Amino acid sequence: MAYENQQNVPSGGASFGAQAELFPSIPLPDLNAAGGPAYAARLKNGGDLMAILCNTGQPARLDAVNSMRTLDHPSILRLMDSGIVLWPSDNIRYYAFAYQRPLAPRLMQSLGDTLTPISDDALNHHFIMPIIGALSEFMRMGITHNAL
């Protein structure tokens, strides 16, 4: 959903952080994460984002927020903003992270999905090397992925 045209901007956004707005009425289930459900978000000055609402009981990794904001790697979604949002349906405050939107859809919706086999060269080029680059960047910043 693009918000470049002000007529397309949904109302009812919940502000959080310094520059982001989250839209509780626009869930993005294809982008849900282990840390929580995904929702449409945007920068207050424009720019589509996705937000992860930390409502699963898993603690938000607040210790890594400052480092994550400075990461700029093509294999890592950039953290654009984060902060506390008052969730309208239950009037509870949750922490939320606003990331740039992924450029491509998820490769797999579940671990049970079957993929078409690819060559070793394609696997290395499109998956292994980008993952190594991302993990190297995490290591350089002193961040542990915790899901690998």
Residue pairs with C-beta under 8 A, 6 or more apart in sequence:
1 8
1 26
1 40
1 48
2 8
2 48
3 9
3 42
3 46
3 47
3 48
4 46
9 42
10 23
10 25
10 26
10 40
12 23
12 24
12 25
12 88
13 21
13 22
13 23
13 41
13 42
14 21
14 22
14 23
14 24
14 85
14 86
14 87
14 88
15 21
15 22
15 44
15 85
16 22
16 51
16 81
16 82
16 83
16 84
16 85
16 96
16 98
17 81
17 82
17 83
17 96
17 98
18 81
18 83
19 43
19 44
19 45
19 80
19 81
20 41
20 42
20 43
20 44
20 49
20 51
20 80
20 81
20 82
20 83
20 96
20 98
21 41
21 42
21 43
21 44
22 39
22 40
22 41
22 51
22 53
22 85
22 96
22 98
23 39
23 40
23 41
23 42
24 39
24 87
24 88
24 89
26 39
26 40
27 37
27 38
27 39
27 40
28 38
28 39
28 40
28 50
29 37
29 38
30 38
30 105
30 106
30 109
31 38
31 50
31 101
31 102
31 106
32 38
33 52
34 56
34 58
34 147
35 52
35 54
35 56
35 58
35 60
35 97
36 52
36 53
36 54
36 55
36 56
36 58
36 94
37 52
37 53
37 55
38 50
38 51
38 52
38 53
39 50
39 51
39 53
40 48
40 49
40 50
40 51
41 48
41 49
41 50
41 51
41 96
41 98
42 48
42 49
43 49
43 80
43 81
43 98
47 80
48 101
49 80
49 81
49 98
49 99
49 100
49 101
50 98
50 99
50 100
50 101
50 102
51 85
51 96
51 97
51 98
51 99
52 96
52 97
52 99
53 85
53 87
53 94
53 96
54 60
54 94
54 95
54 96
54 97
55 87
55 94
60 95
60 97
61 146
62 95
64 143
65 79
65 82
65 97
67 141
67 142
67 143
68 79
68 141
68 143
69 79
69 80
70 141
71 78
71 79
71 137
71 138
71 141
71 143
72 78
73 133
73 134
73 137
74 130
74 133
75 130
75 131
75 133
75 134
76 134
76 137
76 138
77 99
77 100
77 102
78 99
78 100
79 97
79 98
79 99
80 98
80 99
80 100
81 97
81 98
82 95
82 96
82 97
82 98
83 95
83 96
84 93
84 94
84 95
84 96
85 93
85 94
85 95
85 96
86 92
86 93
87 93
87 94
107 115
108 115
118 126
135 145
135 148
138 144
138 145
